C-alpha cells in the first residue's frame, strides 16, 4: 500500500519527496505553531481538551478536484467532544493525506482555536500554556521551523470520495475564502 502524503518538498532535479518536520513546536507571538507529521487528528483532539464545548468546524476548501464550491464551510455546533471526535475520525485519513483544505476547530466562547493547515501544521490559539503539557507529553520540542521551499501540495484522486462526502455531511454555512489567510 502506498502512503499518501499531503506535502512534498522539491529536492534536486525537482524530485518530489514526502516531507516531515519532526515533532517540533515553535512559540510565536500569539500562537503555537506545531509540526504535525503523523497522528494529526489525534493531536487535534488532545489539544481540543483545552477548549470549552460546544465546538464548530470550519472546513476551508481551497482546491477542489470535483468542482465543488471553494470556500469556508462552517458546521452546525458539536455539543460534545464525542460528536467532534466522531466527525474527525470519519475523515481522519483524508484530512491527514490531502492538501486541498484547512480545518479549524473553534468554540462559541472563543476559549481557543485550532487550525490544521494544508502544510501539516497546527496553529493553536488561546491559552497557550494549556497546550504545552500535551505537546511535551507527546515528545514535541521547541524549535523554529518553516515550510519546505520549494514544495508541492498533493490532491489525491483516491481522496475525491471524501471531499464529496465531507461536503455532503452537513447543511454547511458557506462563506467566501479569505485570500490573505486561506490562500497562502
MOQUI-V139965 format. One record per residue. N is the residue number from 1. RES is the residue in one small letter. SS is DSSP state (H for helix, E for strand, - for the rest). PSI is psi in degrees with one decimal (* if undefined). Layout:
# MOQUI-V139965
n=<N/N>
res=<RES/RES>
ss=<SS/SS>
psi=<PSI/PSI>
This chain:
# MOQUI-V139965
n=<1/2/3/4/5/6/7/8/9/10/11/12/13/14/15/16/17/18/19/20/21/22/23/24/25/26/27/28/29/30/31/32/33/34/35/36/37/38/39/40/41/42/43/44/45/46/47/48/49/50/51/52/53/54/55/56/57/58/59/60/61/62/63/64/65/66/67/68/69/70/71/72/73/74/75/76/77/78/79/80/81/82/83/84/85/86/87/88/89/90/91/92/93/94/95/96/97/98/99/100/101/102/103/104/105/106/107/108/109/110/111/112/113/114/115/116/117/118/119/120/121/122/123/124/125/126/127/128/129/130/131/132/133/134/135/136/137/138/139/140/141/142/143/144/145/146/147/148/149/150/151/152/153/154/155/156/157/158/159/160/161/162/163/164/165/166/167/168/169/170/171/172/173/174/175/176/177/178/179/180/181/182/183/184>
res=<x/x/x/x/x/x/x/x/x/x/x/x/x/x/x/x/x/x/x/x/x/x/x/x/x/x/x/x/x/x/x/x/x/x/x/x/x/x/x/x/x/x/x/x/x/x/x/x/x/x/x/x/x/x/x/x/x/x/x/x/x/x/x/x/x/x/x/x/x/x/x/x/x/x/x/x/x/x/x/x/x/x/x/x/x/x/x/x/x/x/x/x/x/x/x/x/x/x/x/x/x/x/x/x/x/x/x/x/x/x/x/x/x/x/x/x/x/x/x/x/x/x/x/x/x/x/x/x/x/x/x/x/x/x/x/x/x/x/x/x/x/x/x/x/x/x/x/x/x/x/x/x/x/x/x/x/x/x/x/x/x/x/x/x/x/x/x/x/x/x/x/x/x/x/x/x/x/x/x/x/x/x/x/x>
ss=<-/-/-/-/-/-/E/E/E/E/-/H/H/H/-/E/E/E/-/-/-/-/-/E/E/E/E/-/-/-/-/E/E/E/E/-/-/-/-/H/H/H/H/H/H/H/H/H/-/-/-/-/-/-/E/E/E/E/E/E/E/-/-/-/-/-/-/-/-/-/E/E/E/E/-/-/-/E/-/-/H/H/H/H/H/H/H/H/H/H/-/H/H/H/H/H/H/-/-/-/E/E/E/E/E/E/E/-/-/-/-/E/E/E/E/E/-/-/-/-/E/E/E/E/E/E/-/H/H/H/H/H/H/H/H/H/H/-/-/-/E/E/-/-/-/-/-/-/-/-/E/E/E/-/-/-/H/H/H/H/H/H/H/H/H/H/H/-/-/-/-/-/E/E/E/-/-/-/H/H/H/H/-/->
psi=<131.3/131.4/122.8/143.0/148.4/-41.7/140.8/145.4/152.1/112.5/-157.7/140.0/30.5/28.3/124.7/122.3/131.8/136.5/135.3/136.4/-33.4/176.3/86.2/154.9/139.9/128.3/111.2/177.7/-49.0/20.0/165.3/133.9/116.2/121.8/125.5/88.2/-40.7/162.5/42.8/-43.5/-39.9/-41.9/-42.7/-44.2/-37.2/-44.9/-31.7/-18.2/-19.9/-4.6/153.7/122.9/162.8/158.3/162.8/157.8/137.3/107.8/113.9/102.2/111.6/-18.7/134.3/128.9/-6.3/12.3/25.7/155.2/126.0/142.9/-175.3/112.7/111.3/128.2/164.2/168.3/142.7/112.2/-27.5/162.4/-35.4/-40.4/-42.5/-44.6/-45.2/-46.3/-49.4/-37.6/-31.1/-33.7/19.1/-52.8/-44.0/-47.1/-34.8/-16.7/3.3/137.7/20.1/3.1/166.6/160.7/129.2/143.2/116.5/175.4/154.6/-19.5/4.6/34.5/-11.8/171.9/135.2/128.2/117.4/112.0/177.2/-3.3/12.2/37.8/136.7/130.8/125.2/123.1/158.0/-139.4/91.0/-34.2/-24.0/-24.9/-29.3/-45.4/-33.8/-44.7/-41.7/-45.0/-32.5/8.0/18.7/141.0/152.4/128.9/137.0/147.8/160.3/165.6/150.4/144.7/127.5/166.8/168.4/152.7/140.9/136.1/91.9/133.4/-36.5/-22.3/-1.7/-39.9/-33.9/-33.1/-47.3/-42.3/-43.5/-38.1/-33.0/4.0/-39.5/170.4/79.1/150.3/127.8/128.6/155.5/155.5/149.3/107.2/-32.1/-41.1/-23.0/-26.4/53.7/*>
